[in-house]
Amino acid sequence: MQSYHEFLSEILIPEQELQDKVKELGKIISRDYQEQDLHLVCILRGGVLFLTDLMRSISVPHSIDFMAISSYGSGVREASGHIRLTMDLRDDIQGRNVLLVEDIVDSGHTLTSVLGLLATRKPASLKVCTLLDKAERRETEVPIDYVGFVIPNKYVFGYGLDLDEYYRELPFIGVVNEDKYTPPDH
């Protein structure tokens, strides 16, 4: 397994900047959901680090749940445009204020599908919070209510985002130098 130092092109968002932004988002969400039932829904696996830091920054009582979605076809880096629900919510969201917590919004196809699915379950409200918005890659418009960072169209990893299922634990968002990265043999 390669050390990330061998293919890290740059640190796009350093650890302290990430943590400051998550705290800021937590304060805004807390203000917006004062005296309301807030239910956070995290899309696994990439959103886990963001969710855990965000929930510690939200001062209003809230509950959490998880979904897992597969949105990639044969190519690892290109979304197929089709999603497959691999793990559904445990809790009923009817009548609840749901905040979908995502690590990154790219083409918008996955988010559109997930929002459509959740809307059929009749939540009181349904909003989106994403850490990263790769807006220039958007192929379909999606509503994003809370955005941490708008980033350029670069291949990123770290802070929950994987690179072939590795490097999620890194405390920063890095950019891959694809000329120097060798995918692992699984």
N, C-alpha and C positions, 0 to 999 in steps of 0.2 A: 504494500500500500504506500502510495506516494505521500510525502509530507506536503501539506497545502502550501508551504513556503516555495516549493518548486514550481507551482503554476499560478500563484497569486499575482495578478497583474497590478492590482491596487486595492486598498481598503476604501470602499466607496462611502461607507458610513461607520465611523468608529464607535466603540462600545459606549462611551459617555454620551455621545450625540443620540444614540438609540435610546438609552435609558432616560435621557431628558425628554425626548419626544413621547415616549410611552407614558411618563408621568403627566405630561401636558394633556395627552389624549384622555387619560384617566380622569383628570380634573374636569375637562369639558363634558365627558360622558356623565360623570357624577352630577354635574349641574343640570344637564338636559333630562336626567331621569330621577330627579329628586321626587321622593314620595310616590314612586311608581314601581311596579313589579318588573324587574330587569332580568332577562334570561339570556346569557351569553351562549352562543353556539359556535364551537370551534371546528374548523375543517382540518382534519388530521392529514398528515402528520406535521406538515410545515408550520402550522399556526400555533403549536404547543408552547414554545418558548415565549412568543408574543403574548399569548393568552395568560400564561402564569404571571408574567410581569405586569400586564395590563390589569388583571383582577386585583393585584395588590395595590394598584394605584386608583382603583374605583372605590369611593368611600360609601356609596349607597349599597344596601344589601342586594345581593344578586345570586343567581344559581347558574350552573353551567351544564352543558351537554356537548356531545361530540357527534360528528358525522365523518365518514371517510368516503372519498370520491376518487374514482380512477378516471382520469381524463386524457390519458396519453395512449396513442396507438403504438405502432412499431418503432417510431422514432422517439428517442428519449426527450429531445429538446423541443419538439413541435407538438402542440396539442392536436388531437384528432378531431376536435369539434363535437365529439360524443362523450357523454359521461356515463359512468356506471356507479351506482350506489353500492359501496362495499360494506358500509356500516351505517345503520340508520339511528336516529335519535331514540333515546330511551324514554324521554318525557313527552307528554302531550303539550303542544304549544298554543292550542286554541285559546284566544283571549289574552295572551301574554305579549309583553313587549320584548321582541326578539332582536338581539344585536348579533349579526353574523360576523365572526372574527376570522379574518383571512390573513395569510402571510403576504401574498402578492396577487395583484390582479393584472393579468397580461392581456390576452385577446378579448376576454370578457365572456367567452362561451360557457365556461364552467360556472361562473357566477350567475349568468342568466338562467342556466338550467336549475341550479340550486335554489335561487330565489323563486323560480316558478314552482318548484316542488314544495317549498316551504309555504308559499302563499296559499296553496290549496288546503293547508291545515288551519287556516283562518286565525293567524295571530292578530292581536290588537294592533301591533305595528311591527314592521320588519325593516330594519336598517342594516347598513354594512359599515364595518370598520376594517380597513386594511392597513397593514404596516407599509407596504410598498405598492405604488401605482406605476406600472410601466405603460403610461398613457399612449405613447407613440406606437405601441404594438396593438392598440385596441382595434378589434374588427367589428365589435357590436357594442353599442352604448349600454352602460350599466350604471345604476345609481350608486354612488359611493358617498356616504354621509360623513365619514371620518377617515382622513388620510394622514398617515405618518410622513411619508416621503414620496415625491414624484421622482422616479429615477429614469435614466436613459435606457435605451434598448441594449443592455449588456447582460451577459450570462453571469448571474450572481449566485452566491452560496453563503452559508453561515447563518447564525441566529435562527435556526429552525429550517432554513432552506437547505436541501440536500444537493449533493453532487454525486449521483449514482448511489444514493442512500447513505453517504458518509458526510462528515464535516458539519452536521447540524448543530453541534455543540459549541461552535465558535461564537465568541461574544460580539462579533462585528459582522457587517455585510461586506463580503469581498467580491472581486471581479475575477473571473477565470481567464487566464491566458490560454486559449484553446490550442495554441501551437505547442504548449508545453505540458498539457494535461493528457494522461493516458488512462482511459477507463479501466477499472479493475476487472480481472477475470474472476467471475463468480463461480 
